[in-house]
Amino acid sequence: MSKGIREFFNKAFSGELSISGKIFLTISILWVLAIGYLIWWNGIKSPGFDKSFRWDEWIWFGVIPATVLYFFYFIWKNRD
């Protein structure tokens, strides 16, 4: 694991993130949860026989959009 990613997780779980970092992390978590809820709801309400949770949709529309922004942040971050 990269040093920058490790530092980010250490800050995130210790409460030392800046206000903007807390906002972005909260928005990302809420995005993943909201997309998961919508996919679950659509699965329950689908007219077909299969009512299971669609994990592939949750990964593509929930997890990847929420995490790709952090990858861009680490790529373009200025090194001090």
HTML snippet that shows the backbone in 3Dmol.js (N, CA, C, O; Angstrom):
<script src="https://3Dmol.org/build/3Dmol-min.js"></script>
<div id="view" style="width:600px;height:400px;position:relative"></div>
<script>
const pdb = `
ATOM      1  N   MET A   1       0.850  -1.173   0.000  1.00  0.00           N
ATOM      2  CA  MET A   1       0.000   0.000   0.000  1.00  0.00           C
ATOM      3  C   MET A   1       0.892   1.232   0.000  1.00  0.00           C
ATOM      4  O   MET A   1       1.898   1.276   0.709  1.00  0.00           O
ATOM      5  N   SER A   2       0.535   2.208  -0.774  1.00  0.00           N
ATOM      6  CA  SER A   2       1.304   3.429  -0.913  1.00  0.00           C
ATOM      7  C   SER A   2       1.307   4.219   0.396  1.00  0.00           C
ATOM      8  O   SER A   2       0.383   4.124   1.204  1.00  0.00           O
ATOM      9  N   LYS A   3       2.361   4.992   0.581  1.00  0.00           N
ATOM     10  CA  LYS A   3       2.499   5.792   1.788  1.00  0.00           C
ATOM     11  C   LYS A   3       1.372   6.821   1.892  1.00  0.00           C
ATOM     12  O   LYS A   3       0.851   7.050   2.984  1.00  0.00           O
ATOM     13  N   GLY A   4       0.986   7.448   0.769  1.00  0.00           N
ATOM     14  CA  GLY A   4      -0.073   8.445   0.774  1.00  0.00           C
ATOM     15  C   GLY A   4      -1.426   7.865   1.142  1.00  0.00           C
ATOM     16  O   GLY A   4      -2.193   8.473   1.889  1.00  0.00           O
ATOM     17  N   ILE A   5      -1.708   6.693   0.615  1.00  0.00           N
ATOM     18  CA  ILE A   5      -2.987   6.037   0.919  1.00  0.00           C
ATOM     19  C   ILE A   5      -3.019   5.618   2.379  1.00  0.00           C
ATOM     20  O   ILE A   5      -4.042   5.763   3.048  1.00  0.00           O
ATOM     21  N   ARG A   6      -1.914   5.104   2.870  1.00  0.00           N
ATOM     22  CA  ARG A   6      -1.830   4.693   4.270  1.00  0.00           C
ATOM     23  C   ARG A   6      -2.021   5.897   5.192  1.00  0.00           C
ATOM     24  O   ARG A   6      -2.712   5.796   6.205  1.00  0.00           O
ATOM     25  N   GLU A   7      -1.410   7.039   4.847  1.00  0.00           N
ATOM     26  CA  GLU A   7      -1.574   8.248   5.652  1.00  0.00           C
ATOM     27  C   GLU A   7      -3.021   8.734   5.626  1.00  0.00           C
ATOM     28  O   GLU A   7      -3.548   9.179   6.645  1.00  0.00           O
ATOM     29  N   PHE A   8      -3.667   8.647   4.453  1.00  0.00           N
ATOM     30  CA  PHE A   8      -5.061   9.069   4.345  1.00  0.00           C
ATOM     31  C   PHE A   8      -5.948   8.237   5.263  1.00  0.00           C
ATOM     32  O   PHE A   8      -6.778   8.788   5.987  1.00  0.00           O
ATOM     33  N   PHE A   9      -5.783   6.917   5.243  1.00  0.00           N
ATOM     34  CA  PHE A   9      -6.608   6.062   6.086  1.00  0.00           C
ATOM     35  C   PHE A   9      -6.293   6.275   7.559  1.00  0.00           C
ATOM     36  O   PHE A   9      -7.195   6.230   8.396  1.00  0.00           O
ATOM     37  N   ASN A  10      -5.030   6.506   7.886  1.00  0.00           N
ATOM     38  CA  ASN A  10      -4.690   6.796   9.275  1.00  0.00           C
ATOM     39  C   ASN A  10      -5.364   8.083   9.743  1.00  0.00           C
ATOM     40  O   ASN A  10      -5.888   8.140  10.856  1.00  0.00           O
ATOM     41  N   LYS A  11      -5.353   9.114   8.899  1.00  0.00           N
ATOM     42  CA  LYS A  11      -6.026  10.366   9.251  1.00  0.00           C
ATOM     43  C   LYS A  11      -7.533  10.187   9.326  1.00  0.00           C
ATOM     44  O   LYS A  11      -8.186  10.724  10.222  1.00  0.00           O
ATOM     45  N   ALA A  12      -8.083   9.434   8.386  1.00  0.00           N
ATOM     46  CA  ALA A  12      -9.533   9.247   8.339  1.00  0.00           C
ATOM     47  C   ALA A  12     -10.051   8.540   9.583  1.00  0.00           C
ATOM     48  O   ALA A  12     -11.093   8.916  10.120  1.00  0.00           O
ATOM     49  N   PHE A  13      -9.337   7.524  10.045  1.00  0.00           N
ATOM     50  CA  PHE A  13      -9.805   6.762  11.194  1.00  0.00           C
ATOM     51  C   PHE A  13      -9.372   7.338  12.525  1.00  0.00           C
ATOM     52  O   PHE A  13      -9.874   6.909  13.564  1.00  0.00           O
ATOM     53  N   SER A  14      -8.454   8.299  12.531  1.00  0.00           N
ATOM     54  CA  SER A  14      -8.055   8.928  13.783  1.00  0.00           C
ATOM     55  C   SER A  14      -8.784  10.239  14.019  1.00  0.00           C
ATOM     56  O   SER A  14      -8.692  10.799  15.111  1.00  0.00           O
ATOM     57  N   GLY A  15      -9.509  10.745  13.020  1.00  0.00           N
ATOM     58  CA  GLY A  15     -10.258  11.985  13.167  1.00  0.00           C
ATOM     59  C   GLY A  15      -9.447  13.226  12.855  1.00  0.00           C
ATOM     60  O   GLY A  15      -9.860  14.326  13.223  1.00  0.00           O
ATOM     61  N   GLU A  16      -8.316  13.093  12.194  1.00  0.00           N
ATOM     62  CA  GLU A  16      -7.441  14.224  11.903  1.00  0.00           C
ATOM     63  C   GLU A  16      -7.617  14.773  10.489  1.00  0.00           C
ATOM     64  O   GLU A  16      -6.747  15.495  10.002  1.00  0.00           O
ATOM     65  N   LEU A  17      -8.719  14.447   9.824  1.00  0.00           N
ATOM     66  CA  LEU A  17      -8.962  14.982   8.486  1.00  0.00           C
ATOM     67  C   LEU A  17      -9.403  16.438   8.575  1.00  0.00           C
ATOM     68  O   LEU A  17      -9.971  16.867   9.579  1.00  0.00           O
ATOM     69  N   SER A  18      -9.136  17.181   7.527  1.00  0.00           N
ATOM     70  CA  SER A  18      -9.629  18.548   7.456  1.00  0.00           C
ATOM     71  C   SER A  18     -11.140  18.525   7.235  1.00  0.00           C
ATOM     72  O   SER A  18     -11.721  17.476   6.956  1.00  0.00           O
ATOM     73  N   ILE A  19     -11.758  19.682   7.361  1.00  0.00           N
ATOM     74  CA  ILE A  19     -13.202  19.767   7.165  1.00  0.00           C
ATOM     75  C   ILE A  19     -13.588  19.322   5.752  1.00  0.00           C
ATOM     76  O   ILE A  19     -14.552  18.576   5.576  1.00  0.00           O
ATOM     77  N   SER A  20     -12.833  19.782   4.744  1.00  0.00           N
ATOM     78  CA  SER A  20     -13.162  19.374   3.367  1.00  0.00           C
ATOM     79  C   SER A  20     -12.936  17.876   3.176  1.00  0.00           C
ATOM     80  O   SER A  20     -13.696  17.235   2.450  1.00  0.00           O
ATOM     81  N   GLY A  21     -11.926  17.308   3.800  1.00  0.00           N
ATOM     82  CA  GLY A  21     -11.696  15.865   3.722  1.00  0.00           C
ATOM     83  C   GLY A  21     -12.825  15.081   4.357  1.00  0.00           C
ATOM     84  O   GLY A  21     -13.242  14.048   3.834  1.00  0.00           O
ATOM     85  N   LYS A  22     -13.330  15.577   5.503  1.00  0.00           N
ATOM     86  CA  LYS A  22     -14.467  14.916   6.143  1.00  0.00           C
ATOM     87  C   LYS A  22     -15.714  15.001   5.279  1.00  0.00           C
ATOM     88  O   LYS A  22     -16.479  14.041   5.185  1.00  0.00           O
ATOM     89  N   ILE A  23     -15.917  16.152   4.646  1.00  0.00           N
ATOM     90  CA  ILE A  23     -17.084  16.321   3.776  1.00  0.00           C
ATOM     91  C   ILE A  23     -17.011  15.369   2.594  1.00  0.00           C
ATOM     92  O   ILE A  23     -17.994  14.696   2.283  1.00  0.00           O
ATOM     93  N   PHE A  24     -15.852  15.302   1.924  1.00  0.00           N
ATOM     94  CA  PHE A  24     -15.705  14.426   0.762  1.00  0.00           C
ATOM     95  C   PHE A  24     -15.844  12.953   1.137  1.00  0.00           C
ATOM     96  O   PHE A  24     -16.462  12.180   0.405  1.00  0.00           O
ATOM     97  N   LEU A  25     -15.275  12.567   2.263  1.00  0.00           N
ATOM     98  CA  LEU A  25     -15.382  11.177   2.701  1.00  0.00           C
ATOM     99  C   LEU A  25     -16.832  10.836   3.061  1.00  0.00           C
ATOM    100  O   LEU A  25     -17.308   9.743   2.753  1.00  0.00           O
ATOM    101  N   THR A  26     -17.527  11.765   3.708  1.00  0.00           N
ATOM    102  CA  THR A  26     -18.927  11.542   4.052  1.00  0.00           C
ATOM    103  C   THR A  26     -19.788  11.433   2.800  1.00  0.00           C
ATOM    104  O   THR A  26     -20.659  10.566   2.721  1.00  0.00           O
ATOM    105  N   ILE A  27     -19.553  12.305   1.822  1.00  0.00           N
ATOM    106  CA  ILE A  27     -20.314  12.243   0.572  1.00  0.00           C
ATOM    107  C   ILE A  27     -20.066  10.919  -0.146  1.00  0.00           C
ATOM    108  O   ILE A  27     -20.996  10.325  -0.692  1.00  0.00           O
ATOM    109  N   SER A  28     -18.824  10.458  -0.145  1.00  0.00           N
ATOM    110  CA  SER A  28     -18.510   9.184  -0.799  1.00  0.00           C
ATOM    111  C   SER A  28     -19.220   8.017  -0.137  1.00  0.00           C
ATOM    112  O   SER A  28     -19.769   7.150  -0.817  1.00  0.00           O
ATOM    113  N   ILE A  29     -19.210   7.994   1.183  1.00  0.00           N
ATOM    114  CA  ILE A  29     -19.870   6.902   1.903  1.00  0.00           C
ATOM    115  C   ILE A  29     -21.374   6.954   1.688  1.00  0.00           C
ATOM    116  O   ILE A  29     -22.010   5.921   1.482  1.00  0.00           O
ATOM    117  N   LEU A  30     -21.950   8.165   1.737  1.00  0.00           N
ATOM    118  CA  LEU A  30     -23.383   8.302   1.499  1.00  0.00           C
ATOM    119  C   LEU A  30     -23.753   7.899   0.073  1.00  0.00           C
ATOM    120  O   LEU A  30     -24.812   7.313  -0.149  1.00  0.00           O
ATOM    121  N   TRP A  31     -22.887   8.209  -0.895  1.00  0.00           N
ATOM    122  CA  TRP A  31     -23.135   7.819  -2.282  1.00  0.00           C
ATOM    123  C   TRP A  31     -23.210   6.295  -2.411  1.00  0.00           C
ATOM    124  O   TRP A  31     -24.132   5.761  -3.027  1.00  0.00           O
ATOM    125  N   VAL A  32     -22.233   5.605  -1.826  1.00  0.00           N
ATOM    126  CA  VAL A  32     -22.196   4.143  -1.908  1.00  0.00           C
ATOM    127  C   VAL A  32     -23.438   3.545  -1.243  1.00  0.00           C
ATOM    128  O   VAL A  32     -24.033   2.608  -1.774  1.00  0.00           O
ATOM    129  N   LEU A  33     -23.831   4.081  -0.087  1.00  0.00           N
ATOM    130  CA  LEU A  33     -25.011   3.563   0.604  1.00  0.00           C
ATOM    131  C   LEU A  33     -26.299   3.859  -0.171  1.00  0.00           C
ATOM    132  O   LEU A  33     -27.177   3.001  -0.262  1.00  0.00           O
ATOM    133  N   ALA A  34     -26.414   5.062  -0.727  1.00  0.00           N
ATOM    134  CA  ALA A  34     -27.620   5.425  -1.470  1.00  0.00           C
ATOM    135  C   ALA A  34     -27.762   4.578  -2.734  1.00  0.00           C
ATOM    136  O   ALA A  34     -28.856   4.103  -3.040  1.00  0.00           O
ATOM    137  N   ILE A  35     -26.684   4.388  -3.455  1.00  0.00           N
ATOM    138  CA  ILE A  35     -26.740   3.556  -4.661  1.00  0.00           C
ATOM    139  C   ILE A  35     -27.069   2.114  -4.289  1.00  0.00           C
ATOM    140  O   ILE A  35     -27.834   1.449  -4.988  1.00  0.00           O
ATOM    141  N   GLY A  36     -26.497   1.631  -3.197  1.00  0.00           N
ATOM    142  CA  GLY A  36     -26.822   0.281  -2.729  1.00  0.00           C
ATOM    143  C   GLY A  36     -28.296   0.136  -2.391  1.00  0.00           C
ATOM    144  O   GLY A  36     -28.919  -0.874  -2.718  1.00  0.00           O
ATOM    145  N   TYR A  37     -28.855   1.158  -1.730  1.00  0.00           N
ATOM    146  CA  TYR A  37     -30.281   1.123  -1.406  1.00  0.00           C
ATOM    147  C   TYR A  37     -31.133   1.133  -2.668  1.00  0.00           C
ATOM    148  O   TYR A  37     -32.089   0.365  -2.775  1.00  0.00           O
ATOM    149  N   LEU A  38     -30.796   1.996  -3.624  1.00  0.00           N
ATOM    150  CA  LEU A  38     -31.577   2.056  -4.860  1.00  0.00           C
ATOM    151  C   LEU A  38     -31.510   0.760  -5.652  1.00  0.00           C
ATOM    152  O   LEU A  38     -32.512   0.332  -6.226  1.00  0.00           O
ATOM    153  N   ILE A  39     -30.352   0.137  -5.690  1.00  0.00           N
ATOM    154  CA  ILE A  39     -30.219  -1.138  -6.404  1.00  0.00           C
ATOM    155  C   ILE A  39     -31.021  -2.227  -5.682  1.00  0.00           C
ATOM    156  O   ILE A  39     -31.668  -3.057  -6.321  1.00  0.00           O
ATOM    157  N   TRP A  40     -30.971  -2.216  -4.362  1.00  0.00           N
ATOM    158  CA  TRP A  40     -31.760  -3.187  -3.597  1.00  0.00           C
ATOM    159  C   TRP A  40     -33.243  -2.965  -3.849  1.00  0.00           C
ATOM    160  O   TRP A  40     -33.974  -3.925  -4.092  1.00  0.00           O
ATOM    161  N   TRP A  41     -33.708  -1.707  -3.796  1.00  0.00           N
ATOM    162  CA  TRP A  41     -35.123  -1.383  -4.003  1.00  0.00           C
ATOM    163  C   TRP A  41     -35.589  -1.784  -5.407  1.00  0.00           C
ATOM    164  O   TRP A  41     -36.671  -2.349  -5.573  1.00  0.00           O
ATOM    165  N   ASN A  42     -34.762  -1.486  -6.409  1.00  0.00           N
ATOM    166  CA  ASN A  42     -35.120  -1.878  -7.773  1.00  0.00           C
ATOM    167  C   ASN A  42     -35.171  -3.395  -7.926  1.00  0.00           C
ATOM    168  O   ASN A  42     -35.995  -3.911  -8.680  1.00  0.00           O
ATOM    169  N   GLY A  43     -34.303  -4.112  -7.222  1.00  0.00           N
ATOM    170  CA  GLY A  43     -34.337  -5.571  -7.270  1.00  0.00           C
ATOM    171  C   GLY A  43     -35.599  -6.129  -6.642  1.00  0.00           C
ATOM    172  O   GLY A  43     -36.176  -7.092  -7.147  1.00  0.00           O
ATOM    173  N   ILE A  44     -36.028  -5.528  -5.542  1.00  0.00           N
ATOM    174  CA  ILE A  44     -37.248  -5.978  -4.872  1.00  0.00           C
ATOM    175  C   ILE A  44     -38.475  -5.697  -5.738  1.00  0.00           C
ATOM    176  O   ILE A  44     -39.391  -6.517  -5.799  1.00  0.00           O
ATOM    177  N   LYS A  45     -38.498  -4.554  -6.403  1.00  0.00           N
ATOM    178  CA  LYS A  45     -39.663  -4.144  -7.187  1.00  0.00           C
ATOM    179  C   LYS A  45     -39.646  -4.657  -8.627  1.00  0.00           C
ATOM    180  O   LYS A  45     -40.586  -4.394  -9.377  1.00  0.00           O
ATOM    181  N   SER A  46     -38.608  -5.377  -9.026  1.00  0.00           N
ATOM    182  CA  SER A  46     -38.551  -5.859 -10.412  1.00  0.00           C
ATOM    183  C   SER A  46     -39.623  -6.913 -10.644  1.00  0.00           C
ATOM    184  O   SER A  46     -39.919  -7.713  -9.757  1.00  0.00           O
ATOM    185  N   PRO A  47     -40.203  -6.910 -11.837  1.00  0.00           N
ATOM    186  CA  PRO A  47     -41.278  -7.874 -12.121  1.00  0.00           C
ATOM    187  C   PRO A  47     -40.772  -9.300 -12.354  1.00  0.00           C
ATOM    188  O   PRO A  47     -41.568 -10.238 -12.375  1.00  0.00           O
ATOM    189  N   GLY A  48     -39.483  -9.469 -12.526  1.00  0.00           N
ATOM    190  CA  GLY A  48     -38.937 -10.795 -12.798  1.00  0.00           C
ATOM    191  C   GLY A  48     -38.903 -11.682 -11.566  1.00  0.00           C
ATOM    192  O   GLY A  48     -39.293 -11.273 -10.472  1.00  0.00           O
ATOM    193  N   PHE A  49     -38.436 -12.883 -11.763  1.00  0.00           N
ATOM    194  CA  PHE A  49     -38.382 -13.881 -10.692  1.00  0.00           C
ATOM    195  C   PHE A  49     -37.185 -13.648  -9.768  1.00  0.00           C
ATOM    196  O   PHE A  49     -37.272 -13.905  -8.567  1.00  0.00           O
ATOM    197  N   ASP A  50     -36.070 -13.164 -10.319  1.00  0.00           N
ATOM    198  CA  ASP A  50     -34.840 -12.970  -9.550  1.00  0.00           C
ATOM    199  C   ASP A  50     -34.924 -11.684  -8.734  1.00  0.00           C
ATOM    200  O   ASP A  50     -34.957 -10.592  -9.301  1.00  0.00           O
ATOM    201  N   LYS A  51     -34.959 -11.805  -7.406  1.00  0.00           N
ATOM    202  CA  LYS A  51     -35.050 -10.651  -6.510  1.00  0.00           C
ATOM    203  C   LYS A  51     -33.743 -10.419  -5.756  1.00  0.00           C
ATOM    204  O   LYS A  51     -33.731  -9.721  -4.743  1.00  0.00           O
ATOM    205  N   SER A  52     -32.662 -10.987  -6.231  1.00  0.00           N
ATOM    206  CA  SER A  52     -31.392 -10.881  -5.516  1.00  0.00           C
ATOM    207  C   SER A  52     -30.741  -9.512  -5.743  1.00  0.00           C
ATOM    208  O   SER A  52     -31.072  -8.790  -6.683  1.00  0.00           O
ATOM    209  N   PHE A  53     -29.809  -9.187  -4.851  1.00  0.00           N
ATOM    210  CA  PHE A  53     -29.073  -7.935  -4.950  1.00  0.00           C
ATOM    211  C   PHE A  53     -28.089  -8.034  -6.114  1.00  0.00           C
ATOM    212  O   PHE A  53     -27.403  -9.045  -6.265  1.00  0.00           O
ATOM    213  N   ARG A  54     -28.021  -7.006  -6.919  1.00  0.00           N
ATOM    214  CA  ARG A  54     -27.145  -6.998  -8.095  1.00  0.00           C
ATOM    215  C   ARG A  54     -25.804  -6.357  -7.721  1.00  0.00           C
ATOM    216  O   ARG A  54     -25.626  -5.142  -7.812  1.00  0.00           O
ATOM    217  N   TRP A  55     -24.879  -7.207  -7.300  1.00  0.00           N
ATOM    218  CA  TRP A  55     -23.578  -6.731  -6.829  1.00  0.00           C
ATOM    219  C   TRP A  55     -22.791  -6.036  -7.920  1.00  0.00           C
ATOM    220  O   TRP A  55     -22.082  -5.069  -7.641  1.00  0.00           O
ATOM    221  N   ASP A  56     -22.896  -6.503  -9.157  1.00  0.00           N
ATOM    222  CA  ASP A  56     -22.137  -5.885 -10.242  1.00  0.00           C
ATOM    223  C   ASP A  56     -22.590  -4.446 -10.471  1.00  0.00           C
ATOM    224  O   ASP A  56     -21.758  -3.575 -10.726  1.00  0.00           O
ATOM    225  N   GLU A  57     -23.889  -4.181 -10.387  1.00  0.00           N
ATOM    226  CA  GLU A  57     -24.374  -2.803 -10.535  1.00  0.00           C
ATOM    227  C   GLU A  57     -23.900  -1.929  -9.383  1.00  0.00           C
ATOM    228  O   GLU A  57     -23.542  -0.770  -9.590  1.00  0.00           O
ATOM    229  N   TRP A  58     -23.896  -2.476  -8.172  1.00  0.00           N
ATOM    230  CA  TRP A  58     -23.466  -1.708  -7.006  1.00  0.00           C
ATOM    231  C   TRP A  58     -21.986  -1.338  -7.120  1.00  0.00           C
ATOM    232  O   TRP A  58     -21.595  -0.222  -6.778  1.00  0.00           O
ATOM    233  N   ILE A  59     -21.173  -2.267  -7.596  1.00  0.00           N
ATOM    234  CA  ILE A  59     -19.743  -1.977  -7.755  1.00  0.00           C
ATOM    235  C   ILE A  59     -19.535  -0.936  -8.841  1.00  0.00           C
ATOM    236  O   ILE A  59     -18.774   0.012  -8.644  1.00  0.00           O
ATOM    237  N   TRP A  60     -20.204  -1.092  -9.998  1.00  0.00           N
ATOM    238  CA  TRP A  60     -19.994  -0.173 -11.116  1.00  0.00           C
ATOM    239  C   TRP A  60     -20.577   1.216 -10.884  1.00  0.00           C
ATOM    240  O   TRP A  60     -19.978   2.212 -11.291  1.00  0.00           O
ATOM    241  N   PHE A  61     -21.738   1.298 -10.234  1.00  0.00           N
ATOM    242  CA  PHE A  61     -22.394   2.590 -10.073  1.00  0.00           C
ATOM    243  C   PHE A  61     -22.239   3.186  -8.680  1.00  0.00           C
ATOM    244  O   PHE A  61     -22.545   4.363  -8.492  1.00  0.00           O
ATOM    245  N   GLY A  62     -21.779   2.425  -7.706  1.00  0.00           N
ATOM    246  CA  GLY A  62     -21.622   2.929  -6.351  1.00  0.00           C
ATOM    247  C   GLY A  62     -20.188   3.044  -5.902  1.00  0.00           C
ATOM    248  O   GLY A  62     -19.730   4.127  -5.539  1.00  0.00           O
ATOM    249  N   VAL A  63     -19.474   1.931  -5.924  1.00  0.00           N
ATOM    250  CA  VAL A  63     -18.125   1.905  -5.360  1.00  0.00           C
ATOM    251  C   VAL A  63     -17.107   2.585  -6.276  1.00  0.00           C
ATOM    252  O   VAL A  63     -16.304   3.396  -5.815  1.00  0.00           O
ATOM    253  N   ILE A  64     -17.133   2.265  -7.545  1.00  0.00           N
ATOM    254  CA  ILE A  64     -16.128   2.827  -8.459  1.00  0.00           C
ATOM    255  C   ILE A  64     -16.236   4.347  -8.574  1.00  0.00           C
ATOM    256  O   ILE A  64     -15.208   5.016  -8.466  1.00  0.00           O
ATOM    257  N   PRO A  65     -17.430   4.939  -8.788  1.00  0.00           N
ATOM    258  CA  PRO A  65     -17.477   6.409  -8.837  1.00  0.00           C
ATOM    259  C   PRO A  65     -17.057   7.078  -7.529  1.00  0.00           C
ATOM    260  O   PRO A  65     -16.508   8.179  -7.547  1.00  0.00           O
ATOM    261  N   ALA A  66     -17.310   6.425  -6.398  1.00  0.00           N
ATOM    262  CA  ALA A  66     -16.946   7.014  -5.113  1.00  0.00           C
ATOM    263  C   ALA A  66     -15.444   6.936  -4.850  1.00  0.00           C
ATOM    264  O   ALA A  66     -14.906   7.785  -4.139  1.00  0.00           O
ATOM    265  N   THR A  67     -14.758   5.945  -5.402  1.00  0.00           N
ATOM    266  CA  THR A  67     -13.337   5.791  -5.115  1.00  0.00           C
ATOM    267  C   THR A  67     -12.420   6.355  -6.195  1.00  0.00           C
ATOM    268  O   THR A  67     -11.270   6.683  -5.905  1.00  0.00           O
ATOM    269  N   VAL A  68     -12.895   6.476  -7.420  1.00  0.00           N
ATOM    270  CA  VAL A  68     -12.028   6.937  -8.501  1.00  0.00           C
ATOM    271  C   VAL A  68     -11.566   8.379  -8.259  1.00  0.00           C
ATOM    272  O   VAL A  68     -10.466   8.749  -8.669  1.00  0.00           O
ATOM    273  N   LEU A  69     -12.382   9.182  -7.608  1.00  0.00           N
ATOM    274  CA  LEU A  69     -11.981  10.564  -7.314  1.00  0.00           C
ATOM    275  C   LEU A  69     -10.778  10.614  -6.379  1.00  0.00           C
ATOM    276  O   LEU A  69      -9.929  11.497  -6.505  1.00  0.00           O
ATOM    277  N   TYR A  70     -10.702   9.672  -5.445  1.00  0.00           N
ATOM    278  CA  TYR A  70      -9.552   9.628  -4.546  1.00  0.00           C
ATOM    279  C   TYR A  70      -8.291   9.194  -5.286  1.00  0.00           C
ATOM    280  O   TYR A  70      -7.198   9.656  -4.956  1.00  0.00           O
ATOM    281  N   PHE A  71      -8.419   8.323  -6.273  1.00  0.00           N
ATOM    282  CA  PHE A  71      -7.263   7.947  -7.078  1.00  0.00           C
ATOM    283  C   PHE A  71      -6.735   9.144  -7.857  1.00  0.00           C
ATOM    284  O   PHE A  71      -5.525   9.355  -7.935  1.00  0.00           O
ATOM    285  N   PHE A  72      -7.649   9.932  -8.438  1.00  0.00           N
ATOM    286  CA  PHE A  72      -7.218  11.148  -9.127  1.00  0.00           C
ATOM    287  C   PHE A  72      -6.563  12.123  -8.157  1.00  0.00           C
ATOM    288  O   PHE A  72      -5.588  12.790  -8.503  1.00  0.00           O
ATOM    289  N   TYR A  73      -7.091  12.203  -6.959  1.00  0.00           N
ATOM    290  CA  TYR A  73      -6.488  13.081  -5.952  1.00  0.00           C
ATOM    291  C   TYR A  73      -5.060  12.660  -5.646  1.00  0.00           C
ATOM    292  O   TYR A  73      -4.172  13.510  -5.587  1.00  0.00           O
ATOM    293  N   PHE A  74      -4.820  11.380  -5.453  1.00  0.00           N
ATOM    294  CA  PHE A  74      -3.475  10.908  -5.146  1.00  0.00           C
ATOM    295  C   PHE A  74      -2.534  11.045  -6.339  1.00  0.00           C
ATOM    296  O   PHE A  74      -1.332  11.240  -6.159  1.00  0.00           O
ATOM    297  N   ILE A  75      -3.062  10.945  -7.542  1.00  0.00           N
ATOM    298  CA  ILE A  75      -2.225  11.107  -8.736  1.00  0.00           C
ATOM    299  C   ILE A  75      -1.793  12.557  -8.891  1.00  0.00           C
ATOM    300  O   ILE A  75      -0.628  12.825  -9.185  1.00  0.00           O
ATOM    301  N   TRP A  76      -2.714  13.493  -8.698  1.00  0.00           N
ATOM    302  CA  TRP A  76      -2.431  14.907  -8.956  1.00  0.00           C
ATOM    303  C   TRP A  76      -2.010  15.684  -7.717  1.00  0.00           C
ATOM    304  O   TRP A  76      -1.794  16.893  -7.801  1.00  0.00           O
ATOM    305  N   LYS A  77      -1.890  15.034  -6.590  1.00  0.00           N
ATOM    306  CA  LYS A  77      -1.510  15.699  -5.348  1.00  0.00           C
ATOM    307  C   LYS A  77      -0.081  16.229  -5.437  1.00  0.00           C
ATOM    308  O   LYS A  77       0.824  15.528  -5.888  1.00  0.00           O
ATOM    309  N   ASN A  78       0.110  17.471  -5.002  1.00  0.00           N
ATOM    310  CA  ASN A  78       1.460  18.043  -4.976  1.00  0.00           C
ATOM    311  C   ASN A  78       2.254  17.410  -3.835  1.00  0.00           C
ATOM    312  O   ASN A  78       1.767  17.293  -2.710  1.00  0.00           O
ATOM    313  N   ARG A  79       3.437  17.021  -4.135  1.00  0.00           N
ATOM    314  CA  ARG A  79       4.304  16.426  -3.104  1.00  0.00           C
ATOM    315  C   ARG A  79       5.124  17.531  -2.463  1.00  0.00           C
ATOM    316  O   ARG A  79       5.800  18.306  -3.138  1.00  0.00           O
ATOM    317  N   ASP A  80       5.045  17.581  -1.142  1.00  0.00           N
ATOM    318  CA  ASP A  80       5.787  18.614  -0.403  1.00  0.00           C
ATOM    319  C   ASP A  80       7.146  18.129   0.033  1.00  0.00           C
ATOM    320  O   ASP A  80       7.895  18.875   0.664  1.00  0.00           O
TER     321      ASP A  80
END
`;
const viewer = $3Dmol.createViewer("view");
viewer.addModel(pdb, "pdb");
viewer.setStyle({}, {cartoon: {color: "spectrum"}});
viewer.zoomTo();
viewer.render();
</script>
